[in-house]
């Protein structure tokens, strides 16, 4: 089960701060202390001039020097440690968001975010990292605000109109800077979206590279990716340009503000309203004030970037489940039954699979096969299904997902292998000895993967099993399904990438291994292979979504011309 997802971007931001509260609080306190110490430096210098330098009091001068040393020590220590706490909170939150996004993407219930695989990858990495910047943004906002408040109080102490001017001028300037900040948010969203689209396309192309090369479509694919990459580049350049303009506007506004404060304080000194020390304090504070004002502008940019990524992250985390499982377990034997089922292209389908039996399904339309597999795996939305689909007498949508997966294993045609070894790819989460794995490999006609390699079961498998041929990948996936030894095994076209001799050997091996299971398992094979269909106790023929024939392979070949035409080759 995944963690409860935030309902919106604000909820995600609040949760980000809440679950890192210790580091955030310590970071904010220390960074605020740094800003406080830095703001007090020009005040201390002004007091030193007025109280020690002008009067020539050596004792006071010594105290002032000691005070300045203390301020600089606190200033340096507070920043180093405070920045460490803030950085730790940011990196910890990025890790938590990555894990949460990955957990949501890998949740067995699935998700309906509408994001492609590559986009999900981008959200779980880049967007999670950017959304974690909320920690840094809030820490910076509070620290910079502290600096401005301290500076304003100091200026009010020296001269009330001057302090009021600063107090009014800073909020006005920040409000004006919100306009370009909103523009940056839109540009950042566009940048992340186009980058994710390019990543998704690259993922698809890499996954289908062999097919593209076989079709001679590699150049066309390259052109398509080049166009997607160019769009991502334009969006990135546009976002960078917006960020650059924003930084320039913030710097210009803060320097203009500093110039105004310095000019006014200089005029006040000429009028005799400020002493030399006070003038130096005011100019120093005004110069220092440029840093937190610019910092607030940068914080606005960080907020804009984090908000854009948080929206995409929330889209994934808040996506509804693709499957809504129940909490029941099968009652008795795992008998699979479809009674008058209508779903997608299927119309009024009846099918029963009992323990110890093998049923073959010939679907002349691939859509019928896909619809059947969705029903048996529990992926079909209950509102879209008419009729009854039960496992062990319990409607499939009332079953606990773990109980359903333990009872029925659906091995898709496009099964995925993972980087590691042959042994780790055959592992099914249960304690299986080497003899068990070897038996599954023999039944799948894949024993040569072990005997033909010096590492045997520890033979390395690269990413996406690129070091195996198509037939080897298919046989390994079949061996993995057989090694899992489920009560009900559903196979979809498990022999399309092998030759006829190997196909016959696999048909014999699968039939024998499933018959040896204790208790005896049930097997459903959706295929057009005559070798596999010949070993089925019953073959169900689906044409145009309806059951058009039943019987043994031999009987159907003899009595149904359409069946013979579909399977004999």
N, C-alpha and C positions, 0 to 999 in steps of 0.2 A: 504494500500500500504506500502511495506517495504521501508526502507531507501535505497538509492543507494549503492550498495555493492562495496567495493574496487576491483580494477581490479587485484591486486596481493598483495603479502606480503609487499612489500615496500610501496605501497599506503596505506595499513592498518596501517603501522608503522607511516607514515607521518600524517595520519588523527588522530591517537592516540595522537600524540604530539599537533596537531593543536587544537583539541577541549578541551584540558586541558592546553592550553598555559599559562594561568595566574598562575596556581599552579606550572606548570613545570618551568616557568621562575623564579618565586620567590624561588622555591626549589633549582634550579641550582645556582642562585646567592648566596643564603645563604650557601649552601654546599660548593661552591667554596670559599666563604669567610672563612668558617671553615678551609678548606685545606690551604688557604693563611696564616691564623693566625697560624696554626700548623707548617707550614714550616718556618715561621719567628721566632718561639720560639728558635731553636738552633742558629739562626743568632743573636738574642737579647742576648742570653747567652754569645756568643763569644765576642760581643761588650762590654758587661758588664765586662768581664774578662780583655780585653785589655784596655778599657777606664777608668774603675773604680777600679777594684781589683788590677791590676798591678800598677796603678798610685796612688792608695790610695785616690782618690778624692771622698769625702763623698757626695757632691752635685750631681755629676754625677751618683754615686751609687743609690741615692734616685730616680733620674729620671729613671734609668734603671729598678729599682724594680717596679716603677709605670707603666712603659711601659709593663713589663712582666705581671703584674696584669691585665692590659687592654687587652693584647693579650689573656690571659686565659679566661677572661670574654667573649670576642667576640667569642672565640673558642667554648665555651660551649653553649652560646645563639644561635649562628648561626647553630650549628649542630642540636639542639633540634627543633628549629622552621623550619629549612630547611627540616629535615627528616619528620616533620609533613606535610608540603606542598606536598612533594614527595609521601608520603604514601596516602594522600587524593586523589591526582591525580591518583595513581595506582588503588586504590579501586573504585574510580568513574568510571574509564575506564573499569574495570572489570565488574561493574554493567551495563554500557552502552553496552558492548559487549554481556553480558548474555541476556539483553533485546532484542538486535538486533538479536541474534541467535534464541531466542524464537519466536520473531515476524516472522522471516523467516520460521521457522519450522511450525508455526501456520497459515501462510498466506493461505487464502482460495484458492489461485491459485495453491498451492502445489509446490513442488520442486523435481528436478531430480538429486540429489547429489549422489545417490547410497548408501547413509548411511542408516543403519537400525535404528529403533526407539531408541534402547539403545545407539548406536553410536552418534546419534543426541543429546541425553541427555548428553553424555560425552563431546561433543564439546561445548554445551551451558553452561556447568558448569566448568569442569576442564580446557579445552583448552581456554575458554574465560578468565579465571583467569590467566593462564600462559601467554597468549598473551599480557595481560595488563602489564606484566613486562617490556615491551619496555620502559615505562615511567621511571621506576627505573633504567634500564640499561643506558639510555641516560643521566639521571641526574648524575649517578655514573661516566660515561665515561668523561663528561665535568669537573666534580669536580676533578677527579683523574688526568686528563690532566693538569688542572690548577696547581695542586700541583707539578707535574713534571716540568712544565714550570718555576714556581717560584723557585724551587730547582735548576734547571739548570742555571737560571739567576744568582742566588746567588753564585753558584760554579764558573761560568764564571767570576764573579766580583772578586772572590778570586784568581782563577788561570784558565787561558783560556784553556790549554790542559786538565785539569781535567773536566771542564765544557763541552768541546767538547766530551770527552770520554763518559760522561753520556748522552749527547744529541744523540750520535750515538748508544750507547749500548741499551738504552730502546726500540727504534723502532725495532732494530734487534731481541731483545728478544720477542717482541710482535708478530712479523711476524712468528717466529718459533712456537709460541703458537697457531697460527691459525690452524695448522695441527690437533692437538688433539681436538680443538674446533669444527671442521667439523665432526669429529668422534662422538662427543657428540650430535650434531644435529641429526645424523642418529640414534643413540641409543635412543634419546628422542622421535623421531618420532615412532620408533618401540614400545617403551614403551606405548605411548599414544594410538597407534593403537590397540595393544593387550588388553590394559585395556578397551578400548571402545568396542572391540569385546566381552570381558567377560561380560561387562555391558549389551550389547545388548542381549546376550544369556540368562542372568539372567532375563531380562525384559520379554523375550518370555516365559521362563519357568514358571515364576510367573503368567503370564497371563493365561497360559494353565495348571496350576497345577491340577485343578480338573479333566480335561480330562486325564492328565498323570496318575493320581491316579486311575481313572476308567479303564484305559487300562492296569494298572499294569506296567507302564513304568517309574515309579518314579526312580528306581535304575539306569536304563539306562540313564535317564536325568541327574542324579547326577554324573555319570561317565563322561558324556560329559562336564558338567560344570566344573568338577574337572580338566579335561584336559585343558580346556580353561583358567581356573584360574592359572594352573601351567605354561602355556605359558606366561601369563601376569606377573607372579612372576619372571620367568627367565629373561624376558625383563626388568623388574624393577631393578632386581639385577644387570643385565649387565649395565644398565644406571647409577645406583648408583656407580658401580665399576669404570666406566669411569670417573664419576665426582670426585670420590676419587683420582684416579690416576692423573687427571688433577690438582686438588688442590695441591697434593704433588709435581708435577712438577713445578707449579707456585711458591710454597713456596721455593723449593730448588733453582730455578733459581734466585728468588729475593734475597735470602740469599747469594748465591754465588756472585751475583752482588754487594751486600753490602760489602762482605768481600774484594772484589777486590778494591772497592773505598776506604775502610778504610785502606787497605794495602798500596795503592799508596799514600794516604794523609799522613800516618805515615812516609813513606820513605821521602816525601817532607819536613816534619817537621824536620827530622833528618838532611836534607841537608840545613836547614835554610831558605827554601823558604816559610814556613808557620810559623806564630806566634802561641803561645799557644792558644790564643782565636780563631784564624783561624782554627787550628787543631781541637779544640772542635766543632767549627761550622761545619766543613766538616764531621767529624764523626757523629755528630748529624743529619745533613742533609742526610747523607748516610743511617743512621738507619731509619730516617723518610721516606726516599725514598722507603724503603721496603714495607711500607703500601700501597701507591698508585700503586706501581708496582703489588703487589698481588691483589689489588683492581681491576686493569685493567684486570688481569687474570680472576677474578670472574665475572667481567662484561661480558667478552667473553663467559663465561658459561651461564650467564643469557640470553644473546643474542641468544645463541644456543637453549636454552629451549624455549624462546619466539618464535623464528622463526619456530621451529617444530610445536608448537601449532597453530601459525598463519596460517600455510599452511592448516591445517585441518579446521580451522575456515573459511578461504577464500573459501575452497571447498564447504562449506554449503552456505555461503553468496552469492557466485557467481553462484550457481547452477541455471540452466535455469528453468523457470516456467513449471510446469506440465500442466498447462492450460493457454492459451492465450486468455482472454476474449475480447469482443468488448466494444462498448460504447452505444449501442442502448437499448431501452426498448420494451417489447412486444406491439404490436399494437392491441387494442381491447381485446377481451376475450383471456384468456390463453389456446388456443387450441394447444394441442401437436400432432404433426404429423410426422411420419416417412414415407418417400416416396422412395421406391426401395433402401433401405439402405443396404450397405455391409460394415461390420466392424468386424474384428477378425473372429469369427466363424459364424457370421450372414451373410446370403446371400439373397439379394433382399427382405428385409422385408418391408411390408407396415403395418402401424398401425395408427389409429386416435383416439384421446381421447378428447372429448368435455365436456364442463361444464354440470354438472348434470348427467353424466354417470359414471358407474363403469365398467372397463375392467379388466378381469382376464387374466393372461398369464401363460400358462403351458409350462415350458421349460424342456424337458427331459434331456438336457445336462446342468449342472451348468455353464459351460462356456458361453452358450448363455444368461443365466440370467445376468451374470456379465457384458457381453458386452452391453446388453440393458441398464443396470443401469449406466454404464459409459457414454453412449450416452445421456441419459436423464439428468444426472448431469453436463454435459459439460466437463467431464474429458477426453474424447477421443480427441486425437490429430487430428486437421482438415485434415492433410495430409493423415491420415490413413482411413478416412471415404469417402465412395462413396455413392452418393445419397444425399437426403436432410433431415435434422432433424430441425424442426422449432417449436418455441413456440410463439403463438400469431402472426403467419405469418412471424416471423423474424428468420433467421438461428441461431441456438443455439450458434454458435461460434461468432456471431456478437453482442450478448447480453452482456450488462454490467453484471458483476458477481453478484452484489447485486440485480439487477433486476431479474436475473435468479433464484437466491436463494429465492427471495420473491415470485416468481410465482410458482416454482416447488421445493418441498421438497422431497428428496430421503432418505428414512429411510432404511439404510442398515441392513442386517440380524445381523451382529455383532456389534450392536450399543453399545456405551460406556457410562456408568454412572460415575458420579464424586463424590468425597467425599464432604459431606455437609448434606443436608436434602432432604427429598422427595420433598418438595416445591421448593428448589433451582434447583433440577434436572428437574422439570417440567417447570421451568421458560423458556420463549422463547424470552425474550427481549422486550416484550410488556406488557402493564398493563392488567393483567388477574386477575379477582377476584376469590375467593375461590369456588364459584359456578361453574365457568367455568372449573377450574382444577378438581373439583369433577365429573363433567359430562364427562371429558376426561378419568378419572380413571374408571368410571362405564362402558363406552363404551369399554375400554380395558380389562375389567374383573379384574381390580386391586383395586377395592374399599376396599377389605379386608385389603390392606396395611395400610389404614387409620383407618377403624373401629376396626381392630384387634390390634391397638397399642395406648397406652395412649397419645402419642405426636401427633397423627393424621398426618397432612401434614408436621409437623416439626419433623417427625420421622428421626433419624440420619441414614445417609448412609455412610458406611466406604469406604476406598479406593477400587476402582474397584467394589464397591457394593458387597464386600465379605460377608456381613451379610444378603444378600438376596439369595434365591435359583435361579436356572437358569430360571425357569418359572416366578418368580417375577421380575427378571431383564428384561426379554423380555417384560412382560406386562407393566412395568414402561416405557421402551423405546417407546412402542407403544402409551401409554398415552401422553408422551411428544410430539410425532409427531402429535397426534390429537389435543392437546392443542395449537400447533402452528397455526392450522387452515389455511393452505395454500390454494390458489386457486387450485393447483394440488398436490395431495399427492400420492407418489409412495412408496409402501410397498414391502419388500422382505422377504418372509417366516416369517410373524410376529407371527405365532402360533406353531412353531415346538416344543416348550418346554412345551406345556400345554396338558392336557387330552382332550378327545373328547367332553365332556360336556362343558368345559370352552371354547373350540374352537368354538362351536356352539354359545355360548353366545357372544363371541367376534365378530363373523361374524354379528350377529344381531346388536350389539352395534355400530360397525364401520359404517355399512350401514345406520343406523338411524341417527347417529351424522353427517355424511357427507351430508345427505339429508337435515338436518336442517340448513346447512350453508347458509348464505345470503351474496352475491349471491351464488347459489348452486355450490359446488365444484366438481371437477373431481377426480376420484380415480383410480389408476392403481395398481393391486396387482399381483406380480409375486410369484406364490405359487403352491403347489400341493394339497392344502387343499380343499376337496370337499365342506366343509361348506362355505368357502370364495368364491369359484368359483360359487357356486349355487346362490349367490346373485349378481353376475356380470351381467350387461346388455349384455355383449358379452365376450366370451372366445376365446383367440387366442392361437393356439397350435403350438409351435415351436419344430420341430424335425430335428436334424442335421442342425440347423441354418436356416431352412426355415419354412415359414408358411405353415403348412400341414392341417390346419383346422380352421374354424371359426363357431361360433354359440353360442347358450345358453348351459349352463351346461347340461340341460336335453336332448337337442337334440344331443349333442356330445356323451353323455353316451349311448344313444339309437342307434346312427348311426355309431360311430367310435370305434371299438373294442380296438384300441391302446390307445385311450383316457380313456376309461373305465378301462383298465388294469392299467394305470398310476395313476389314482386318487382314485379309489374305494379300500377300505381296511377294 
